Amino acid sequence: MKQIRIKINQNGTIEAETIGITGKKCEDYISMLEGLLEARTQSSKYTDDYYLPETTGTATAYSKGRIENHE
């Protein structure tokens, strides 16, 4: 199951983590969040699953990024 876990910090920054997405496909979801929030990614950290081929199976990938709103 593909998921995006979002944490909104007290200082207004947002942490997003993709779950169930391997390969570079996770970046599509982070880009979608940037558009919805009118924000941009400040930093990203990828796990080894990011470098795996994109799959539709049960593999789990985690990609954490920090997104800040720039109004």
C-alpha positions as CSV (number, residue, x, y, z in Angstrom):
1,M,0.0,0.0,0.0
2,K,1.4,3.4,-1.0
3,Q,1.2,6.0,1.8
4,I,2.5,9.5,2.7
5,R,3.1,10.1,6.3
6,I,3.1,13.8,7.2
7,K,4.2,15.5,10.4
8,I,3.6,19.2,11.0
9,N,6.1,20.6,13.5
10,Q,5.4,23.4,15.9
11,N,7.7,25.7,14.0
12,G,5.5,25.2,10.9
13,T,7.9,22.9,9.0
14,I,6.5,19.8,7.5
15,E,8.2,16.4,7.4
16,A,6.9,13.9,4.8
17,E,7.8,10.3,4.4
18,T,6.7,8.0,1.5
19,I,5.9,4.4,2.4
20,G,5.4,1.5,0.0
21,I,7.2,3.2,-2.9
22,T,10.5,2.1,-4.3
23,G,12.8,3.8,-6.7
24,K,12.6,7.4,-7.7
25,K,8.8,7.3,-7.9
26,C,8.7,8.7,-4.3
27,E,9.9,12.1,-5.7
28,D,6.6,12.4,-7.6
29,Y,4.7,12.3,-4.3
30,I,6.9,14.8,-2.7
31,S,6.5,17.1,-5.7
32,M,2.7,16.6,-5.4
33,L,2.9,17.7,-1.7
34,E,5.0,20.8,-2.7
35,G,2.3,21.8,-5.1
36,L,-0.6,21.3,-2.6
37,L,1.2,23.2,0.1
38,E,2.7,25.8,-2.1
39,A,6.1,24.9,-0.5
40,R,9.4,23.5,-1.5
41,T,11.7,20.8,-0.2
42,Q,14.5,22.1,2.0
43,S,16.3,18.8,2.4
44,S,15.9,15.1,1.6
45,K,17.2,11.9,3.0
46,Y,16.9,8.6,1.0
47,T,17.1,5.1,2.3
48,D,18.5,2.2,0.2
49,D,15.0,1.4,-1.1
50,Y,15.2,4.7,-3.0
51,Y,17.8,3.1,-5.2
52,L,15.8,-0.1,-5.9
53,P,13.9,-0.5,-9.2
54,E,10.3,0.8,-9.0
55,T,7.9,-2.0,-8.1
56,T,4.3,-2.6,-7.6
57,G,4.8,-5.4,-5.1
58,T,5.0,-5.2,-1.3
59,A,8.5,-3.6,-1.0
60,T,8.6,-0.6,1.3
61,A,10.6,2.5,0.6
62,Y,11.1,5.5,3.0
63,S,12.0,8.9,1.8
64,K,12.0,11.7,4.3
65,G,12.1,15.3,3.4
66,R,11.6,18.6,5.0
67,I,9.2,21.0,3.4
68,E,8.8,24.7,4.3
69,N,6.0,27.0,3.2
70,H,7.3,30.2,1.6
71,E,4.5,32.8,1.5
